[in-house]
Amino acid sequence: MALPATGTWSNPGRGGAQADIAITAPEDGVPLLFVEIDNCYESAQVLAAKIDKYMRFCQRKVKDVDGKERPMWRTRCWVPDGRHADEPHPPLLLVFNRVGPRNPNTVIAQLAELTQRHWQGTAYDGLDMYDGKLPIVATGMKQLKEHGPAGAIFRRFGRPHNQTLLEAIGNPRREAHDARQQAEYAAREREYKEQLRRAAEQQRAEREARRPVCAGCGTPFTDERWKAIEPAGWGAPRETHPHLCDDCKQRAITAERQAQHTEHGHQEHDQAVPEQRAEGGWLSRFRPGAG
């Protein structure tokens, strides 16, 4: 795969690199990986010059079809956006096939020193950030044959131990840091929600303790009845039975109306009786035998 530092994809110019293999397997956690095969004939200086070309290509930006400027490799290969302040270039895997006379261990040590400016991360909060850097990983053909691509046979420049490929091209310490932060955030979120729940429960308990109880039957007021007896505006009608529930209020109103009706009947009767008595007393003077 041609990686043009100048020119176009179809007509690359001078100064670009050419990857022996370009692997895209996002479903397996490898969105884009450049592979360079070395048969142990080239010196560390020659390989460092190749890595310079990889870096020039990765840094190159062009206008995409939407008119926005992007890294050239992103116009052909889809890779998820990196995290804030940590967007490394696509990783480069060096596979050493020990056919030639050079010792790959010696070459790797020299190459790491010559290309340090390209791959070395920046320390931040106990982590290494690789924004704008080129992750370089090395392994051997013999190790690949013995352990397969899933084995812990990959050594990333700047790291002291072999890792699996996904660990080597990634940032496990950053992943662990982010996982801890997410766990801490989730724990704080749960604690905050629990505090809100306890506060709401306490408010409900305090409100229930203030809930009025019917003076007639002892039943706690419903929310609607409680709201009905609360003070209202000047123009609102006054609650006639604020100490009774709805049922007791209706019974009280019915009893009051019956009492009023009975009292009204007594008043009419009392008004009629004096007239009859007065009339009877006047006529009694004319009864036979009167006087």
QUICORDA-V665156 format. One record per run of one state. SS is the DSSP state (a for helix, b for strand, c for the rest). FROM is the first residue (numbers start at 1). TO is the last residue. If there is no record, write none. Layout:
# QUICORDA-V665156
ss=[SS	SS]
from=[FROM	FROM]
to=[TO	TO]
This chain:
# QUICORDA-V665156
ss=[c	b	c	b	c	b	c	b	c	b	a	c	b	c	a	c	b	c	b	a	c	b	c	b	c	b	c	a	c	a	c	b	c	b	c	b	a	c	b	c	b	c	a	c	a	c	b	c	b	c	a	c	a	c]
from=[1	2	4	7	8	12	13	17	19	21	26	29	30	39	44	60	61	64	69	72	76	83	84	86	87	89	97	104	115	116	120	122	125	127	130	134	141	148	154	157	163	164	165	170	172	211	213	214	220	221	223	230	246	287]
to=[1	3	6	7	11	12	16	18	20	25	28	29	38	43	59	60	63	68	71	75	82	83	85	86	88	96	103	114	115	119	121	124	126	129	133	140	147	153	156	162	163	164	169	171	210	212	213	219	220	222	229	245	286	291]
